[in-house]
Amino acid sequence: MSVCPTILYADAKAAISLLKDAFGFSEVSVYEAEDGTVLHAELASGTGVVMLGSKNRGGLFADTLRDAGPAGVYVVVDDVDAHHKRAVEHGVEILMEPTDQDYGSRDYMARDAEGNVWSFGTYAPGASG
């Protein structure tokens, strides 16, 4: 793993819950300030990790991303249909139902409460044949 998407949320605790409950990520670590602001969190899916934190917490990274738009993240999953069902059961906004793609993948797309687009599919970037 050499690339880790990093997203800042207005409500990082809600984002952590959504990623764990609806998308099946596992919590690796969460660091909070005394006031409960999420300074840094890492959640894993397979061999990948997404890092996240709270917006407006100060510091160069948060200040630089203050007005950043939504992000798009692709996550490889084994069973797209089961993953999609779990997301639907948790009330996630689905942008594209599970669909077989011309390039051999099966994917679906969802949007989190803060506008980030999450794609889940069987295509594994960089994998050979």
N, C-alpha and C positions, 0 to 999 in steps of 0.2 A: 504494500500500500504506500503510494507516494503522493497522492492527491487527496486532500480532505476539504470538502466544501465547508464553508463557514457562513452561517446566517445569523443575523441579529434580529430579535423579535421584541415587539412592545410588551408581549406577555410570554416570556421565555418558559415559565413554568407550564403554561397551557400547551406550548409547542412540544415540550418534553413529554407531557402526557399523551398528546396526539401521536407523536412518533412511536412511543412505546405501545400504547393501547390499540391504535388503529392500524399502524404500519409495521408492528412487530419488531421495532428496534429494541436493543437491550441497553440499559444504562451502564456506561463505563465509569463516568465520574461526573459530579456536579459540584461546583464551587460557588458559594454564595457569599455576598457581603453580609454584614451584621443586620442590615435592613431587609434581607431576603432577596435582594437583586441577584439574578444569576450572572456571575462574572464570566464563567466558562463552564461548558458542559460538553461531554463527548458521549455520543450514542452510536452503537455499532449495529451493522446489518451485514451478515456474512463476514468477509474480510475487510469491509469498508467502514469508515467512520465519518460521521458528520459532527462538526463542532458548532456550537451555538452559544449565544449569550443574550443579555438584555441590551436593547437600544438605550441610548441616553444615559449610559453609566459612566461616561467620561473616558478619557484616554484617547490616544491617537487613532486606534482602530475603530472604536465606536464613533468618534467624531467624524472620521472619514466616511463611514458608512451611514451616517445619520439620515441622509435623504436617498439612500440606495433603493432601487426598485426591487420588485420580487426577483427571486432566483429560480432557476430550474435545476432540478437534481434528478439523475437517472439512477435507479437501484436495480440490480439484478436479483431476481427471485426465481425459485424453482417452479412454483405453482401459482401462476398469475391469477387464475380463477379463484382459488382459495384466498389469496392475498386480497383481491378485489372484494370478495364477500365480507371479509373482516373489516375492511375500510368502510364499506356501506353500512355494516351493522353499527359502526361508531359514528355514523352521520356525516362522513366526509363528503365534500362536494366532488362528484365524479365528472371529469371533463370529457373523457373518452372511455367507453366500456371496453372490456378486453377484446382485442382485435388482432387477428393474424396479419402480420405485415408481409409485404412482398419479399423482404430480405430474410425471412424465416423466423423472425421473432414473434412472440405474442406479448402484447403490451396493453397497459391501461394508463390513464393520466388522472390525477386528482389535484385539487388545490387546497392548501391549508387555510386556516382562518385569516392569515395575514397576506394572502395572495401568492405565496410561493407555489410553483408547480412541481409536483412530484410525479415522475414516470416510473413505472415498475414493469419489468419485462424479462424475457428469457435471453435476450441478446446480451452477450458478454463482450464488451469492447476489448479488442486486443487478443481475444481468444482465437486460435487457429481452427479452421474447419470444423 
